């Protein structure tokens, strides 16, 4: 009662009680009882002789509250019936598909905003986790108070599946409402929905304007994604293609910080250059990740039918090589050749196909001198002021003369350091200028040039070699993220200043492998694990599978647990291929295999190996089920043919990733297993089978434990018990 008085402006500390009851106005009728006067009206009706009495005030307040409460209850019951009827009508009015209509009606029928809020929280708990690789800028909903992401994909039956997430619980409830209720709908059903239903159903009554705006923006983005998916399908249909429309290749371009539809400079040809290794030591897992990823890029481009020219350079002249060779007491060239051979051996162990070209810096000296000369002639470069003892001069690039310097790295020249690896010398015109040609120093290899004896700077080598083999402009340039600045930034400046043309269309960068302590794995930091170290414990294919099982633009943390898990997952994939025909050059298309179609769609989405591997895993589960059924049913030609067909799809998918091409039995049993060891395992398996048949389960379990102690995993199936080693052997 006090709150009601406060709302009407009356005092809270006293109540006027009449010595005789006042005469109230006659009721206007209706089922809700007599009309109660407002505080002001009661003041006007107050007769003379009213006195203040706390006890009487409480009595009157209680009576009035009782009458008012009964009236509110009756009104609420009437209103709830009206709301439910309106919600049912709104489902048709707002074009809601059945699932969304049912949920909107249920929410609208709840009597309070608090209950609607609680229902949204319950929906948020049912939302599946959104893969981290889908939380990209293009999937981020603009204008939200919280961070919200949504993505869409089209299934083989033409329906749409959404995924979404939010870092705020209330927004996550709204995301869940749309994602759960619109997934499984056709594009036409989704397009028919009017987002205003959210207001009519009462859901947003208790939300801030920012959250309401975020909801509408989310709904708009979902429709845009559906429209894009439909556009691809309609284009394929107009071309008369009855097979599932292949998704256009999307690649994340570091230059624009967004995914772009990939288009080549020359129809059907891709020119790709990737920065290689400085060969002064054994390669570590960070190098391995870059090798494996761009090997997969080249494989998939060729799978799509592109004539792919893949170039990866070898840096065999560098300060670190010279320093290491002096420490070892051998010539720099000898050290570089030895480490280059080890690098190529490591790459082959990881299943990498050799690039089409692997130019060395030492073999490209004339091309480097020509490009430096061109830059000097165009006044983008200049010889230093000081002459070295050898009679040579350093040559520097005039950074501020190149107007668009910094557009790749988004770095400002203010406070910028002159290219890493190069000390600032008094010979420079400006501190940010970087060296193109270094004058010779004692005990260092050198080559003659118009500026005296010397050797190339770090950055010029890639510009010169890319131009020599691929031309002035290339389709894709790749490397690690640590190369964005200064190396790739300087490459752009050199090449475009010298050639007068765009240097690269698409920049790709594969993130680092981070060591324990979350530091980038690096030789200079001394925290690296070499490929050779890991090959001592795991098969090269298992390491490859470990590296491709994470999104390439996100750093991956090195751990033995992650390697062991990847190894086991790879073995399970191979186990599903047991009994299939020997692997050949699989060319089977994706038709008739939903997982194969998902695989290609994932790879076309910026080389999404995470979801590609998920498709492999799902298909392998079906193969394992078919293995079990074939064992139970005996010879079934139809089922055997289905198993063979799906095994071909799995191998074809694996070929794109460079995996699953070996003999499954050999892989599962650890390669060339000792015959005596194999006979021992087979004997124990038979003894276990006999014990189980005799119902001596204690003995059977003991034998299984003994087999496990040998590093062997048993797999019981319809065809009996097979076995594999717990880790793949090199």
LOFI-733063 format. One line per field, with one value per residue (C-alpha): residue in one letter; x negated, y, z negated. Coordinates in steps of 0.05 Angstrom, whole numbers, plus 5000, padded with zeros to 4 digits. Layout:
BEGIN
code = (A,...)
c1 = (X,...)
c2 = (Y,...)
c3 = (Z,...)
END
This chain:
BEGIN
code = (X,X,X,X,X,X,X,X,X,X,X,X,X,X,X,X,X,X,X,X,X,X,X,X,X,X,X,X,X,X,X,X,X,X,X,X,X,X,X,X,X,X,X,X,X,X,X,X,X,X,X,X,X,X,X,X,X,X,X,X,X,X,X,X,X,X,X,X,X,X,X,X,X,X,X,X,X,X,X,X,X,X,X,X,X,X,X,X,X,X,X,X,X,X,X,X,X,X,X,X,X,X,X,X,X,X,X,X,X,X,X,X,X,X,X,X,X,X,X,X,X,X,X,X,X,X,X,X,X,X,X,X,X,X,X,X,X,X,X,X,X,X,X,X,X,X,X,X,X,X,X,X,X,X,X,X,X,X,X,X,X,X,X,X,X,X,X,X,X,X,X,X,X,X,X,X,X,X,X,X,X,X,X,X,X,X,X,X,X,X,X,X,X,X,X,X,X,X,X,X,X,X,X,X,X,X,X,X,X,X,X,X,X,X,X,X,X,X,X,X,X,X,X,X,X,X,X,X,X,X,X,X,X,X,X,X,X,X,X,X,X,X,X,X,X,X,X,X,X,X,X,X,X,X,X,X,X,X,X,X,X,X,X,X,X,X,X,X,X,X,X,X,X,X,X,X,X,X,X,X,X,X,X,X,X,X,X,X,X,X,X,X,X,X,X,X,X,X,X,X,X,X,X,X,X,X,X,X,X,X,X,X,X,X,X,X,X,X,X,X,X,X,X,X,X,X,X,X,X,X,X,X,X,X,X,X,X,X,X,X,X,X,X,X,X,X,X,X,X,X,X,X,X,X,X,X,X,X,X,X,X,X,X,X,X,X,X,X,X,X,X,X,X,X,X,X,X,X,X,X,X,X,X,X,X,X,X,X,X,X,X,X,X,X,X,X,X,X,X,X,X,X,X,X,X,X,X,X,X,X,X,X,X,X,X,X,X,X,X,X,X,X,X,X,X,X,X,X,X,X,X,X,X,X,X,X,X,X,X,X,X,X,X,X,X,X,X,X,X,X,X,X,X,X,X,X,X,X,X,X,X,X,X,X,X,X,X,X,X,X,X,X,X,X,X,X,X,X,X,X,X,X,X,X,X,X,X,X,X,X,X,X,X,X,X,X,X,X,X,X,X,X,X,X,X,X,X,X,X,X,X,X,X,X,X,X,X,X,X,X,X,X,X,X,X,X,X,X,X,X,X,X,X,X,X,X,X,X,X,X,X,X,X,X,X,X,X,X,X,X,X,X,X,X,X,X,X,X,X,X,X,X,X,X,X,X,X,X,X,X,X,X,X,X,X,X,X,X,X,X,X,X,X,X,X,X,X,X,X,X,X,X,X,X,X,X,X,X,X,X,X,X,X,X,X,X,X,X,X,X,X,X,X,X,X,X,X,X,X,X,X,X,X,X,X,X,X,X,X,X,X,X,X,X,X,X,X,X,X,X,X,X,X,X,X,X,X,X,X,X,X,X,X,X,X,X,X,X,X,X,X,X,X,X,X,X,X,X,X,X,X,X,X,X,X,X,X,X,X,X,X,X,X,X,X,X,X,X,X,X,X,X,X,X,X,X,X,X,X,X,X,X,X,X,X,X,X,X,X,X,X,X,X,X,X,X,X,X,X,X,X,X,X,X,X,X,X,X,X,X)
c1 = (5000,4942,4914,4981,4985,4915,4932,4992,4954,4985,4947,4920,4917,4990,5060,5125,5179,5251,5292,5349,5344,5345,5395,5359,5382,5428,5395,5393,5409,5369,5344,5284,5322,5329,5280,5228,5214,5145,5106,5126,5199,5197,5168,5226,5277,5247,5301,5289,5269,5220,5164,5097,5095,5040,5083,5143,5098,5070,5140,5165,5101,5110,5181,5164,5103,5147,5198,5143,5107,5169,5182,5109,5113,5177,5148,5084,5123,5162,5098,5061,5118,5113,5036,5038,5090,5050,4985,5019,5043,4974,4941,4977,4971,4895,4882,4854,4836,4866,4808,4798,4873,4880,4823,4847,4918,4892,4850,4907,4953,4909,4938,4874,4811,4771,4799,4784,4713,4706,4731,4679,4625,4649,4645,4573,4554,4578,4534,4476,4406,4386,4318,4266,4245,4315,4309,4281,4292,4340,4383,4384,4450,4440,4473,4478,4463,4430,4388,4436,4418,4463,4448,4490,4481,4527,4540,4548,4624,4624,4638,4595,4556,4534,4481,4473,4446,4441,4397,4457,4511,4572,4547,4531,4604,4625,4573,4599,4671,4653,4599,4640,4707,4683,4634,4667,4710,4707,4680,4751,4777,4721,4731,4806,4792,4804,4756,4809,4838,4787,4820,4891,4876,4853,4782,4747,4790,4737,4676,4635,4640,4569,4589,4651,4609,4560,4617,4639,4567,4558,4621,4598,4530,4562,4605,4545,4508,4568,4573,4499,4509,4569,4531,4478,4531,4570,4507,4491,4563,4563,4501,4539,4498,4542,4487,4479,4453,4380,4369,4323,4254,4250,4181,4165,4122,4076,4074,4149,4159,4218,4238,4242,4266,4202,4191,4127,4087,4086,4146,4131,4061,4039,3970,3952,3888,3873,3815,3771,3721,3655,3613,3565,3595,3646,3718,3767,3842,3856,3822,3860,3928,3913,3886,3947,3998,3974,3964,4039,4055,4017,4051,4121,4109,4087,4147,4191,4158,4110,4042,4004,3933,3905,3840,3806,3738,3677,3639,3568,3534,3548,3515,3536,3506,3441,3439,3455,3404,3349,3367,3365,3301,3332,3347,3415,3433,3416,3460,3517,3516,3515,3574,3612,3609,3633,3691,3713,3708,3753,3803,3807,3817,3878,3907,3894,3888,3826,3843,3836,3778,3731,3685,3625,3602,3531,3556,3597,3543,3549,3625,3614,3562,3607,3666,3622,3595,3665,3684,3622,3638,3709,3682,3719,3650,3583,3511,3489,3445,3389,3343,3325,3253,3267,3282,3356,3417,3483,3544,3609,3682,3714,3775,3810,3807,3854,3920,3959,3907,3940,4005,3995,3971,4013,3949,3934,3866,3865,3821,3808,3742,3699,3711,3698,3631,3598,3564,3577,3515,3492,3490,3566,3606,3662,3666,3724,3688,3668,3609,3613,3539,3488,3415,3366,3335,3273,3283,3351,3371,3381,3397,3378,3428,3431,3425,3365,3359,3416,3477,3553,3594,3648,3709,3687,3675,3748,3769,3715,3729,3805,3797,3748,3793,3865,3863,3879,3946,3962,4027,4007,3949,3943,3902,3903,3936,3869,3852,3908,3863,3811,3797,3861,3874,3805,3816,3877,3839,3780,3820,3873,3822,3778,3833,3886,3940,3979,3933,3982,4058,4068,4024,4029,3995,3994,3991,3934,3927,3920,3877,3892,3899,3938,3877,3867,3823,3759,3686,3665,3704,3675,3744,3755,3768,3738,3776,3722,3735,3809,3796,3758,3824,3878,3889,3885,3957,3980,3941,3973,4042,4027,4007,4067,4118,4119,4140,4079,4087,4089,4026,4023,3992,3941,3955,3941,4014,4038,3989,4011,4084,4071,4034,4092,4143,4101,4096,4172,4179,4133,4170,4234,4198,4178,4205,4213,4181,4109,4102,4090,4097,4166,4205,4275,4318,4361,4427,4467,4424,4448,4382,4341,4384,4375,4300,4294,4338,4294,4230,4261,4274,4203,4173,4214,4177,4212,4281,4249,4220,4288,4318,4264,4279,4354,4343,4294,4347,4394,4339,4327,4402,4401,4341,4381,4443,4402,4374,4442,4478,4423,4417,4463,4445,4486,4457,4387,4395,4419,4359,4312,4345,4341,4269,4252,4284,4244,4179,4194,4208,4145,4104,4121,4091,4033,4055,4087,4049,4011,4030,4077,4051,3979,3995,4039,3986,3930,3896,3848,3864,3818,3847,3832,3869,3928,3932,3931,3989,4030,4018,4042,4103,4122,4112,4157,4210,4207,4214,4274,4306,4296,4325,4260,4265,4213,4162,4185,4177,4108,4086,4114,4072,4011,4023,4033,3966,3934,3961,4016,4089,4142,4203,4260,4307,4355,4297,4261,4205,4154,4096,4054,3996,4010,3966,3945,3873,3826)
c2 = (5000,5046,5037,5054,5117,5137,5130,5176,5229,5218,5216,5151,5167,5181,5160,5198,5154,5180,5178,5158,5122,5167,5157,5129,5143,5092,5037,5042,4968,4910,4845,4876,4908,4981,5031,5052,5127,5155,5187,5256,5237,5209,5275,5312,5265,5272,5298,5341,5303,5254,5237,5204,5133,5082,5021,5043,5061,4991,4962,5004,4992,4918,4920,4963,4919,4857,4886,4913,4846,4807,4856,4849,4773,4772,4822,4781,4718,4755,4785,4718,4689,4748,4744,4670,4683,4742,4701,4647,4700,4733,4668,4675,4750,4749,4689,4645,4572,4519,4512,4587,4599,4549,4580,4652,4634,4599,4660,4708,4666,4674,4725,4762,4788,4752,4685,4701,4719,4653,4615,4649,4629,4557,4562,4588,4525,4483,4520,4477,4506,4545,4524,4577,4579,4604,4664,4708,4782,4765,4724,4777,4814,4890,4938,4889,4906,4838,4798,4756,4710,4671,4627,4589,4528,4494,4419,4371,4373,4449,4468,4516,4500,4558,4562,4619,4643,4704,4723,4750,4704,4745,4755,4681,4667,4709,4675,4607,4627,4641,4588,4531,4551,4569,4512,4460,4512,4526,4593,4613,4599,4641,4698,4701,4715,4787,4804,4848,4784,4791,4854,4828,4766,4807,4780,4847,4885,4880,4888,4951,4986,4961,4888,4899,4931,4873,4824,4858,4862,4788,4770,4814,4780,4711,4729,4757,4691,4651,4696,4684,4609,4611,4653,4599,4545,4585,4599,4524,4508,4560,4527,4461,4425,4374,4355,4393,4463,4469,4528,4582,4582,4634,4655,4701,4758,4788,4852,4865,4826,4790,4729,4740,4698,4673,4695,4681,4729,4679,4632,4563,4580,4597,4627,4616,4637,4617,4642,4583,4566,4599,4537,4542,4489,4433,4454,4459,4447,4520,4508,4442,4476,4525,4468,4424,4479,4506,4435,4426,4492,4468,4400,4429,4480,4424,4383,4440,4437,4495,4491,4509,4534,4529,4564,4560,4593,4570,4625,4601,4669,4703,4731,4670,4621,4659,4662,4587,4567,4607,4574,4505,4518,4502,4542,4578,4543,4474,4486,4513,4453,4404,4438,4445,4370,4358,4407,4370,4304,4330,4357,4290,4255,4299,4277,4344,4343,4380,4450,4460,4508,4516,4574,4590,4660,4643,4621,4685,4737,4770,4778,4810,4859,4877,4894,4935,4973,4987,5016,5060,5085,5102,5137,5090,5068,5100,5079,5096,5154,5113,5065,5000,4976,4927,4985,4970,5010,4991,5006,5027,5033,5102,5080,5148,5153,5093,5126,5063,5033,4999,4978,4904,4908,4970,4999,5073,5099,5141,5104,5048,5012,5002,4930,4879,4842,4908,4957,5031,5061,5132,5117,5121,5182,5163,5112,5073,5058,4985,4953,4922,4907,4899,4916,4859,4846,4806,4730,4734,4709,4765,4779,4835,4890,4962,4984,4942,4872,4851,4807,4816,4842,4797,4825,4835,4761,4741,4799,4781,4705,4714,4760,4713,4652,4678,4748,4818,4799,4733,4704,4680,4697,4659,4651,4656,4715,4739,4756,4807,4861,4878,4824,4822,4897,4910,4860,4899,4965,4936,4898,4950,5007,4967,4936,4990,4936,4903,4852,4802,4792,4749,4747,4684,4674,4609,4621,4597,4536,4561,4525,4512,4581,4606,4633,4629,4570,4600,4582,4650,4640,4571,4543,4500,4426,4400,4358,4306,4302,4289,4239,4197,4186,4192,4175,4234,4225,4231,4296,4321,4303,4339,4403,4403,4390,4463,4526,4552,4625,4609,4592,4520,4501,4445,4388,4314,4302,4335,4295,4230,4247,4263,4198,4158,4194,4179,4106,4102,4131,4077,4024,4042,4026,3955,3905,3956,3948,3972,4047,4074,4142,4157,4203,4190,4253,4278,4256,4210,4223,4276,4276,4285,4345,4374,4362,4401,4457,4463,4464,4517,4559,4585,4515,4498,4433,4429,4416,4377,4328,4326,4302,4248,4225,4220,4179,4133,4119,4095,4050,4020,4005,3972,3930,3906,3891,3854,3811,3796,3784,3746,3755,3811,3836,3900,3918,3901,3946,4003,3993,3995,4058,4096,4074,4104,4169,4170,4157,4211,4261,4240,4249,4324,4329,4283,4228,4158,4133,4076,4004,4005,3939,3962,4028,3998,3946,3996,3987,3929,3892,3837,3769,3740,3798,3790,3715,3729,3779,3732,3675,3718,3740,3667,3650,3708,3684,3614,3643,3684,3624,3584,3644,3653,3728,3740,3704,3741,3808,3789,3771,3836,3874,3835,3853,3926,3925,3909,3974,3939,3961,3908,3922,3872,3871,3828,3793,3778,3815,3857,3894,3955,3988,4045,4093,4094,4076,4111)
c3 = (5000,4984,5054,5084,5042,5061,5134,5127,5089,5019,4953,4927,4853,4838,4860,4848,4818,4816,4752,4798,4864,4925,4980,5041,5112,5143,5183,5257,5260,5289,5259,5226,5167,5146,5173,5120,5115,5125,5068,5092,5096,5026,5003,5035,5003,4933,4886,4825,4763,4794,4747,4754,4729,4748,4728,4768,4826,4829,4826,4884,4923,4916,4941,5001,5018,5015,5064,5110,5110,5130,5186,5212,5211,5252,5301,5309,5324,5378,5407,5410,5452,5499,5505,5523,5577,5605,5606,5648,5697,5699,5722,5788,5790,5782,5828,5773,5790,5743,5694,5686,5683,5626,5587,5599,5577,5514,5496,5510,5466,5404,5355,5337,5370,5317,5339,5412,5392,5355,5416,5460,5411,5416,5492,5486,5450,5509,5559,5585,5581,5643,5671,5657,5731,5749,5702,5758,5773,5830,5781,5727,5718,5720,5671,5612,5540,5534,5584,5626,5684,5732,5792,5842,5886,5936,5929,5986,5980,5989,5917,5877,5814,5770,5716,5667,5601,5556,5497,5459,5432,5450,5521,5525,5509,5569,5612,5590,5607,5680,5690,5660,5690,5760,5771,5815,5851,5925,5951,5971,5901,5870,5919,5901,5827,5805,5748,5715,5684,5629,5603,5612,5573,5513,5513,5518,5468,5414,5460,5472,5540,5554,5547,5590,5645,5639,5650,5714,5739,5725,5762,5821,5823,5822,5882,5919,5909,5934,5995,6010,6005,6051,6102,6109,6118,6170,6210,6214,6233,6289,6317,6321,6267,6231,6181,6115,6130,6109,6062,6090,6060,6004,5978,5920,5948,5895,5936,5929,5864,5895,5935,6010,6068,6101,6173,6211,6253,6311,6321,6293,6267,6196,6183,6109,6073,6001,5960,5942,5888,5870,5870,5811,5764,5763,5775,5716,5712,5730,5797,5803,5796,5852,5896,5885,5892,5959,5984,5970,6004,6067,6064,6059,6114,6160,6137,6160,6229,6224,6257,6194,6198,6127,6109,6041,6035,5996,5958,5960,5948,5882,5820,5779,5829,5830,5753,5746,5799,5765,5698,5730,5769,5837,5899,5900,5966,5937,5876,5919,5966,5908,5872,5937,5947,5876,5887,5950,5913,5857,5907,5942,5875,5864,5931,5966,6042,6065,6093,6168,6156,6097,6117,6074,6060,6081,6150,6160,6151,6220,6212,6144,6171,6229,6184,6137,6198,6222,6154,6154,6225,6203,6141,6094,6070,6058,6040,5970,5954,5924,5961,5926,5918,5975,6021,6025,6003,5971,6014,5979,5998,5989,5949,5947,6023,6027,6009,5989,5944,5884,5917,5904,5832,5815,5785,5782,5801,5737,5688,5739,5734,5795,5820,5766,5774,5797,5751,5762,5791,5802,5876,5881,5902,5854,5796,5827,5892,5899,5933,6003,6012,5956,5967,5956,5888,5871,5868,5903,5972,6022,6095,6142,6157,6183,6110,6095,6065,6019,6011,6013,5956,5927,5962,6034,6046,6048,6092,6143,6142,6146,6206,6241,6237,6231,6261,6235,6201,6166,6142,6072,6026,5961,5899,5824,5787,5762,5834,5844,5817,5837,5889,5930,5921,5950,6006,6028,6028,6068,6120,6134,6136,6185,6228,6226,6215,6159,6127,6095,6100,6038,5976,5932,5865,5825,5750,5706,5662,5591,5540,5467,5435,5496,5532,5607,5623,5650,5659,5635,5570,5560,5543,5604,5614,5678,5728,5720,5645,5655,5712,5661,5625,5677,5750,5798,5819,5747,5740,5804,5778,5713,5751,5797,5742,5721,5758,5795,5776,5701,5662,5639,5572,5574,5526,5522,5504,5568,5609,5577,5588,5661,5669,5640,5685,5746,5727,5720,5790,5816,5776,5813,5879,5858,5908,5964,6031,6037,6046,6115,6148,6121,6168,6142,6140,6081,6112,6067,6005,5958,5919,5982,6001,5931,5936,6001,5974,5913,5954,6000,5938,5928,5923,5861,5844,5776,5807,5863,5812,5778,5844,5849,5778,5791,5854,5817,5764,5819,5846,5777,5771,5839,5818,5757,5800,5852,5796,5767,5833,5868,5943,5967,6037,6030,5963,5986,6046,6001,5956,6016,6044,5978,5968,6036,6015,5950,5986,6038,5983,5947,6011,6012,5942,5957,5909,5911,5972,5939,5925,5865,5837,5840,5806,5752,5736,5733,5800,5809,5744,5722,5741,5673,5639,5686,5672,5597,5602,5645,5595,5537,5576,5589,5515,5496,5545,5515,5444,5464,5497,5432,5394,5356,5360,5306,5349,5411,5377,5352,5423,5449,5397,5418,5491,5471,5435,5502,5530,5570,5575,5587,5629,5623,5683,5722,5758,5693,5658,5695,5664,5675,5641,5593,5631,5704,5715,5762)
END
